Amino acid sequence: MILFSFLLAAGAVPPDIPRTWTDAAVAVLEVPLAKPKYSPIHISEKVYYQIPTRTIYRSYPVFHPGREPAGYAEWLKQQEPKIAFDPSKLRTQTEWIKAGELVFNAPVSYGPVFFSASDVRDPAFFEKTGMPVAKDGTIPFARWVIRRKGEVELGSMGCNTCHTRVLPGGTVIPGAQGNNPGDRQGAWILRRAARGGSSVELLTRVRTFAKQFEVPGLQDDPNRRAQTMSLDELIAAGEAIPPGVTARSHTSMLLPPQIPDIIGVRERRFLDHTGLVRHQSIGDLMRYSTLVQDTISLARYGDTEPVQPPRPGSRYSDEQLYALALYIYSLQPPPNPNRFDATAARGKKAFEREGCASCHTPPLYTNNKLIPVDGFEPPADHSSRSDILRKRVGTDPRYALQTRKGTGYYKVPSLKGVWYRGPLEHHGSVATLEDWFDPARLRDDYVPTGYSGPDRRNRGVRGHEFGLKLSAADRMALIAFLRTL
């Protein structure tokens, strides 16, 4: 990491690119699941490198229908297909980082996942789903792509689709906790299709999709509930998931996680809320990126079959992954409008007095450790393999025990940049810091201000009671301090 930082600063020619998918590296990449027998068994190095690599074509901005330049659609049809990523032309670190930005924004899907080409040309789609628009009128979650001249395709599901945030004023923050309302968009597409009279086929498709969330070896798996839910109930479950939270691959439709902020990820030693992936080198981030985008559905869990049988599809090349990792490491937060004033100074004293720094340790504001959840007892050998705290904070343990990412732990999150993030907590249950430090959130009759669950019922947001007993003035001061980080 120190050498890498020096190279970034120096703008030097990049070192040898790590081989992404080696059997030895993949074997130690992940923390075992709470039930080790069902930890994922990934495809072999040999099978991985038989998968064809992805071609990254030049792509073009998508505009809100009311902001698209005159003649833009016709102009796109006249463009020739152009390969945008060519590692043979990259000489300096700066060029590699710029190429990584192309990879970050490059679509990996050309079908309607969250939205279709007709959706992004329909003003009603934006009104109904709340899809944010950048100040220049663009939609930073998708791109137009020309792979064959005259055919303009809407591409999405690149890193940018989930890891891009548009602030209220229209500023775009690459790498931040995203706020594209993807699950609500998917629900919009399903509800529209259901009106067309294909409900039985749609229900089968959604239930098949939901199979990926079921956890092998887990009795009373809540994710199996999707197989008995009606189409209306499944659509409503998608509509209940707010921007900043998403039921991404191998997580859960009913226990969806908050989208992580990946700005500053170079300093994080564990990835995913449950600390599933160890992050010790740029190679680990490369492996994580291809795992998320390309190979996770090919893994076996215990003696179960993979969600998809291993078959040729496409994957990032090692060069693309290296450039992507360089770009992600280079991301910086936006300028912080919150100034460190007398109130924030009082809040800093409260932060120190309450012992917050023992877990959220400056200057990273995380100690980069794992905390076991209630209901899980770490095996004796885990302490020698991972940085584990023995304290518990009592937050909802279900995501750490009842999903395919369930290690039995949550990682200690960094508080840096918390001012532009939201909703907060690993399920995004609360919208703001004020809500998080409101003692009322512990009560059964609490109405979560973020994600409230598939049934939208009142529920307590329990655990992590630090700061809840402060005076109102100290609580507001603490919040003011946190917003300066």
N, C-alpha and C positions, 0 to 999 in steps of 0.2 A: 504493500500500500504506500509506503514512504517513497519507494522508487517510482511508482506510478505517478504520485503527486508531483515529483520532480520533473518527470517527463512532460506532464501536462503543462507545467509552468514554463518549461524550456522550449516547448513547441518542437521537440525532437522527433526524428523519424521513429515510428512505433517499433517496439521490440518484436520478437517472434510471437505470432498469434497463437495462443493456447489452443490445443485440440479440445474441442468442446466436450464431446461425449465419449469419455473413456470408461471402461468398466470399473477401473480402480477409483476414479473420481466420483462416479455416480454412486458407487457403493457406500460412500461416506458423506454424501451430499445432504441427506435428510436425517432429522431427528426421528427415532422410531415412534410409531403411533402408540397411543395408550394401550392398545392391544397389539403387541409387537407381531403376533402371528399374521396380522392383516396389514402390515406395513406394505407400501407399494413395491412391486417388483417391476422395474422398468425394462424396456427393450435393451438388447445388447448393443455394444458398440458396432458390431458388424451389421446388425439390422438397421441401426440408425443411419449409418453412412451409405446404405443402399437406397434411402429415401431421396428422391430428386430435390435439388435445392430450388429455392424460390427466386424467380426473376422479378426484380423491382423495376417497374416502369415509371417513367416520369408521370407525375400526377398533378392535378390542378384544383384550385379552391372550389368549394361548393358555397354558393351564396343563398341567403334567404331570398325567396321569390320576389319580394318587394325591393331587393337591393342588388339584383343581378345586373351587370352592365348590359346595355343594349347590344344585341348581336352575339352575346357570349356563347350561347348554345350552338349556334351555327359555326362560330369560330372553332369550337372544340371539335366539331365533326371534320374539320379540315386538317387537324393536326396528325402528324405521322407518329406511329409508336416509337418511343425512344427509351432505351434502357438507361435508367438513372444511376444505378450503382455499379461502378466499375473499379474494383480495388487496384487494378494495375495503374490507375491514374492518381492514386493517393500517395503523397510523398510526406507531408508533414502531419503532426498531431492535429493541427487545426483543420486540415482537410479531412482527416479521419472523423473528427467530431462532427463536422458538417455533413459528412456522409451518413453518420449515425442518426442525425436528425431526419434524413430521408427515410431510413429504416423505421424510425419511431413513427412516422406519419404514413408509412406505406401500408395500404390495405392488404389483408390476408384473406378477405372474403368479398365476393362480388354478388352475393344474393341478399335478399331482404332478411336481415337478422333482427336488428332493432328498428330499421326503417328501410324504405325502398326509394328508388329514384322518383317515383310519383309522389311519395310523402314529402320529400324535401322541396318539391315544387308546389306544395299545397299549403297556403297560409293557415288553414284550419288545423293542420297537423301541429304547427308550432303553438297555436293557442290552446289546443287540447292537452298536449303533453308537457308544455313548458320548456321545450328545448331552447337553451340560451343561444344568443347570437352575439358574435364579437362586434366591437365598435366599427369595424370596417365592413360589416354586413356578411362576413363569412361564417360558415359552420365548421369549427375546427375539429369535429369528430369524424369527418368523412372526407373523401377526395374523389374527384372525377378522374378516371383512368382510361387511357386509350391503349388497348393491347392489339387491336386491329383497326386500321384506318376506317373512319366512318362510324365506328361503334364506340359510343361513349358510355362507360359503365360506372355505376356508383360503387365505390369500394369502401369498406369499413373494417372494423375489428382489428385494426392495427393497435399499437400501444396507445395511440392518441385517442381512440374511441373511449377508453375508460380513464386514462391518466392525463386528462386535460381539463382545466377549470376556467370558466369564464366568470370574472368578477362582475358585480352589479353594474359597473361603469363600462363593461365591455372589454376590459383587459384580459388577454389570454395568458394563462400560466401553464406551460407544458410541464408535465410531471407531477403536478399537484393532485390532490384528491379530486377526481373528476366529478363533474356535475351534469353530465349528459344523462337524462332520465331514461336509461336504456330499458329497464324492465317495464316501465309504464308505456314506452313506445312499443315494446313487444306485445303488451296487453292490448294496446290500441289496434295493432295489426290483427291480432286474434279476434277481437270483438267485431271488427269490420268483416273479417272472413266468415265469422259465425252468422252474420246477418245475410250472407250469401247462400246459406242453406247447407253447409258442409260440416255441421256440428259433430257428427259421429266420427268422421275422418279426422277432424281437428283434435277431438278429445283423445283419440288413439295416438296421434302424433305428440301431443303434449305429455301424455303419460309415458310414452317411450322416451322422450327427452328427459323426463324427471327420473328415469331409472339410474342415470349417472350419479344422482345424489344419494342413493341408498348405500348404507354402510354395511359391508359384509361382517358377519359375526356379531352384530349388535341386536340384542333382543329389544322388542318394542321400539324399533327404529322409527322416529317421527317422520322421517323422509318418505316412508312407505305410504303415508297418508295420502300422498298425491294420487295413488292408484285408485282411490275410492272417492276422490273429490270430483264434483261435476265440472263441466267446462266453465260455467259461470264462476264457480268458486276458485278455479285455477287462474282465471283471468283477473279476478278481484285480488288474488294473492300477488300478482304482478303489479297491479295498480297501487298496492299498498307500499311498495318498495320505493322510497324517495330517492332523488338524485344524491349521489355520494355513497350509495349502498347498491350492491348488485349480487345477484345469484349467479356468479361466474362458475366456470367448469369445476366440478367436484367439490362445490361448497354445499349450498342448500337453497331450495326455493322457499323454505319455511324458516330457516335460520340464516338469512343472507348476511355476508360480512360487509363492513364498511370498506370502501375502496381506499387503499393506502396511499399516502403521499410519498412519492419516491424521490422528491428533492432531498438531497442529503443522504441518500441510501448508501453512498460509499462508506459512511461512518457506522452503518448498522451491521451487527454481527449475526442477526437472524432475520429471515424474511418470512412474510405471512404473519397474520395475527397470532397464530399458534406457534411461531418460531420453527416451522417445519423445515425450512431450508437453511443450512449453515452458509454464511457468507464470509469467506476468509480471503478471497482473491477475486480478480476480475473474471477468472474462469468460472467461478461459482455463479456470478451474475449472468454470464453467458449461458450456463446450464439452466439456470432458473428461467431465463427468457424463452428458451426453446421448449422447456418443459411446459410452461404455461400455454404457449401458442401452438406447439406442434406435437408433443408426445404424451401428454398427460392421459389422454383417452386410450392410449395403447398399453397402459400399465395393468398388471394383475395385482389383485389384493388377496393374499392367501391362495386358496385353491379356486378362486372365482375367475371367470373369464373376463377379459378386458371389455370395457364399454364398446369399443370398436376393435375388431380383429386387426392385428398388424397387417397393413397393406400400404403400398406406395401412395403417398399424397404429396406434400411438399414440406420443406423445412427451411429455416434460415441456414445460409452457409456460415462457416466459422468466421469468415471475414465480415459478413453482415452483423453477426452477433458481437464481434469485437468492436466494430464501429458503434453499434447501438449502446454497448456498455460504456464506451468512452463518452458518448453523448449524455447518457443518464448521469454518469459521474460528474459531468460538467454543469448540470442544471443548478440554477441559483433561484432563491425565492424572490418575489417581487419586492420593491421598496416598501418598508413597513411604515405606514402612516401614524402608528402609535408611538408617541414619544415617552421617554423615561422621565417622568415628572415626580413631584413630591408624593402623589398618590401611589404611583408604581413603586417608589422607594419604600413606602410603608408596606406594600404588598410583597416586596422582596424579603423584607424582614419576617413577615408572616410565613412565607415560603420556607425560610430557613428555620424559623422557630417550630413549625409543625413537622419538621423532619422530611419534607418533600424531596430534598436533595439526596437522600439515601437511595432512592430509586431513580429519580429524575435528576441525575447528577450533571451539574454544569461541567464543561461548556456544551456538551451534546444534549443535555437534559434527558438523558437516559443512561442507565448503567449497563445497557446491552445484555441484560440477563433475562432468564425465564422464571416465571412464577407458577407453581402448580395450582390447579384449580381445585375447588372442593370436590371430593369424590374420587380423587386420583392420588395415589401414593407413589412418588418417584422410585423406581428401582435403584438399588444401591450403586450400580455402575454408572448411572446417569451423571452423577456429580463429576466424575473423572472425564466425561465426554462432552459435557455442556456446562455453561455457567448458569447455575440454578440458585435461586433464593429459596430459603425455607419458609419465609413468611407467605401468608395468603391474604388476598384482599377481598375475597368473597363475591367477585363479579359472576354474572350468569355463566355457569360452566358448560352449557350445552354445546356451543360451537367447538369447544376443545375436547369434547367427548363423543359427540353424536354426528360428526361429519368425517369425510375422508381425509380431512386435514387435522383430525383430532389427536394431537400429541399429548394431551393432558396438561398443557401449559398455555399461558399467554405470554408473549414477550412484553417487556416494559417499553411502552411507546415513547418516542421523543416528543417533547412539548414544543420544539422549535417550529415556528410557522403555524402554531395553533390559531393564530388570529385570522387566517384566511381559509381555514378548513371548516368542515361541518357537513353533515351531522357528526357527532362525536360518540365515542365508545365503540367497541368492536362490532356491534350491530347498528351503529348510528342511531341509537335510541333517543338521544337528546340533540336538539338543534344547536344549542349555544352553550358557552361556558356558564352563563347565568343559570341555565337549566341544570347543568351538571352539579353546580354547587347549591342547588335548591334542595333542602332536606325533604321536601314533599315527594321527591322522586322515589324515595324508599317505600312509600305507602302502596297498598294494593289498589287503591282507587286512583292512582296517578295516571294521567293521560300522557303517554310519551309524546314529546314534541317532534321527534324524528321518526324512526321506524317503530311502529307499534305492534307489528306482527301481522300474519296473514288474515286474522279475524278482526283486526283493528280494535281489540279489546283493551280496557284499562289494565295496566300491570305495573308493578313496581320495577324500577331500574335500580337493582340492589348492588351493594358492594362498593369498594373504594370510598369509604366514608370520611377520608381525610379532607379537612376543610369545612365540613358541614356544621361543625360546632363553633365556628368563628362568629364573631359579632357581624352584623350586617355591614358595618363600615370596613372591617378587616376583610370580609369576603369580597366586597367590591374592589378593595385595594389589591387583593391577590389576583383577581381577574384582570385588573389593569396591568399588573406586572406581567402576567402570562401573555398578554397581548403584545408586549414589547419584544417577545423572544423571536 
